[in-house]
Amino acid sequence: MSLLFSPITIRGIQLKNRIVVSPMCQYSSENGLATDWHLVHLGSRAVGGAGLIITEAAAVSPEGRISPHDLGIWNDSHIPGLKRITQFINQQGSIAGIQLAHAGRKASHHRPWDGGKAITSGEANGWETVAPSSIPFSEVDPAPLTLTKEGIQNVVADFQAATRRAVEAGFQVAEIHAAHGYLLHQFLSPLSNQRTDEYGGSFENRIRLVLDIVECVKAVWPEEYPLFVRISATDWTEGGWTDDDSVALASILKSKGVDVVDCSTGGNVAHARIPVGPGYQVQFAEKVKKEAQIMTGAVGLITDANQAEAILEQGQADLILLAREFLRDPYFPLHAAHDLGEDIAWPLQYERAKPKMHK
Ligand SMILES: Cc1cc2nc3c(=O)[nH]c(=O)nc-3n(C[C@H](O)[C@H](O)[C@H](O)COP(=O)(O)O)c2cc1C
């Protein structure tokens, strides 16, 4: 059997295959509520056979949203809409995961199809953003407020409360978003963190917020459920967060009970030059896996079954996350199985369309 379609058990949860829907913002919520769009969008990928489906970044507080249209999990009113989605995903034999997020200085922006620009706090639907230091993401963005010690404690409490709601909503995997230049990445990287207290300066201080959050999330997250952390394994910028920092962080995360490090890159610096190409971030999943001895997810321009299978065969990662390919093809796993000669179950409703195997 191919590795891509071999089940994998992480803690008490078995994924039927190694194919994961990578988190993708849909900017289709009002007041953080999941809608029919989310049910159909995430549900289609469950019908399509993905082992694990991770929601888009779900904001742990209203000010942690990238845009006013982000999905949220800061209020109990968010639970029923999410529960409907996790139940549907489970009915298809897939596992539902949620990405818990705070956008920090990258919050309060228009959604991409409305231009994507910053919404200042004086404008309708805008708010004051927060960050480790008052450094804007780019020269066209407003400077964020520096988080106070109390503000930091509130963020940690927000992640914990969101985790409790995630359990109630039926999620069985949680992913803490510490990548792409959002709040936690802003703390990790010396390019955005110039604090002089215990949350800035040394590596140990810059990783403190992530570790505080991991600890508080673990305190309310069931022992049998996997916990992922998504990192940007490099800032691709001189003086920034490096791949060696990622290995060091991943080793500590492992000791704190994190199960999978999902290895993306970039997003914290507007001018970073990123050598984008097929599988361009796989090297980081491999390095973190080998050097920190922790399970990793590979993501970034993985678009093909054989490419995904080769990553697993070469021991570069344990899970394969796809984003844009899943937008092109919600049934990617069904097609990938055919490409790899695997005879997997199709939804009964679709069986009459299943191609014959020529083994
Ligand atoms: C529409 C869209 C929305 C995204 N939203 C998120 C998100 O909410 N959280 C996140 O960690 N990454 C997000 N990403 C990044 C993807 O998860 C993924 O890391 C990236 O697109 C590279 O994978 P790909 O080449 O398979 O698309 C988004 C990507 C796309 C295309």
The ligand as an SDF file (V2000), in Angstrom:
LIG
                    3D

 31 33  0  0  0  0  0  0  0  0999 V2000
   -7.1010   31.1270   -0.0670 C   0  0  0  0  0  0  0  0  0  0  0  0
   -6.0110   30.7980    0.9130 C   0  0  0  0  0  0  0  0  0  0  0  0
   -6.2070   31.0660    2.2640 C   0  0  0  0  0  0  0  0  0  0  0  0
   -5.2250   30.7260    3.2080 C   0  0  0  0  0  0  0  0  0  0  0  0
   -5.4800   30.8840    4.5420 N   0  0  0  0  0  0  0  0  0  0  0  0
   -4.6160   30.3570    5.4640 C   0  0  0  0  0  0  0  0  0  0  0  0
   -4.9660   30.2810    6.8350 C   0  0  0  0  0  0  0  0  0  0  0  0
   -6.0680   30.6350    7.2600 O   0  0  0  0  0  0  0  0  0  0  0  0
   -4.0310   29.7690    7.6900 N   0  0  0  0  0  0  0  0  0  0  0  0
   -2.8240   29.3150    7.2710 C   0  0  0  0  0  0  0  0  0  0  0  0
   -2.0170   28.8550    8.0680 O   0  0  0  0  0  0  0  0  0  0  0  0
   -2.4900   29.3410    5.9540 N   0  0  0  0  0  0  0  0  0  0  0  0
   -3.3670   29.8290    5.0600 C   0  0  0  0  0  0  0  0  0  0  0  0
   -3.0680   29.7580    3.7220 N   0  0  0  0  0  0  0  0  0  0  0  0
   -1.8040   29.1130    3.3200 C   0  0  0  0  0  0  0  0  0  0  0  0
   -2.0460   27.6500    2.9800 C   0  0  0  0  0  0  0  0  0  0  0  0
   -2.5160   26.9050    4.0810 O   0  0  0  0  0  0  0  0  0  0  0  0
   -0.7520   26.9960    2.4360 C   0  0  0  0  0  0  0  0  0  0  0  0
    0.1950   26.9870    3.4770 O   0  0  0  0  0  0  0  0  0  0  0  0
   -0.1870   27.7010    1.2140 C   0  0  0  0  0  0  0  0  0  0  0  0
   -1.2250   28.0800    0.3150 O   0  0  0  0  0  0  0  0  0  0  0  0
    0.7920   26.8220    0.4530 C   0  0  0  0  0  0  0  0  0  0  0  0
    0.1900   25.6100    0.0850 O   0  0  0  0  0  0  0  0  0  0  0  0
   -0.3360   25.3290   -1.4400 P   0  0  0  0  0  0  0  0  0  0  0  0
    0.8420   25.5660   -2.3490 O   0  0  0  0  0  0  0  0  0  0  0  0
   -0.7880   23.9120   -1.4010 O   0  0  0  0  0  0  0  0  0  0  0  0
   -1.4330   26.3130   -1.7190 O   0  0  0  0  0  0  0  0  0  0  0  0
   -4.0110   30.1450    2.7720 C   0  0  0  0  0  0  0  0  0  0  0  0
   -3.8160   29.9160    1.4050 C   0  0  0  0  0  0  0  0  0  0  0  0
   -4.8060   30.2150    0.4780 C   0  0  0  0  0  0  0  0  0  0  0  0
   -4.5690   29.9020   -0.9710 C   0  0  0  0  0  0  0  0  0  0  0  0
  1  2  1  0
  2  3  1  0
  2 30  2  0
  3  4  2  0
  4  5  1  0
  4 28  1  0
  5  6  2  0
  6  7  1  0
  6 13  1  0
  7  8  2  0
  7  9  1  0
  9 10  1  0
 10 11  2  0
 10 12  1  0
 12 13  2  0
 13 14  1  0
 14 15  1  0
 14 28  1  0
 15 16  1  0
 16 17  1  0
 16 18  1  0
 18 19  1  0
 18 20  1  0
 20 21  1  0
 20 22  1  0
 22 23  1  0
 23 24  1  0
 24 25  2  0
 24 26  1  0
 24 27  1  0
 28 29  2  0
 29 30  1  0
 30 31  1  0
M  END
$$$$
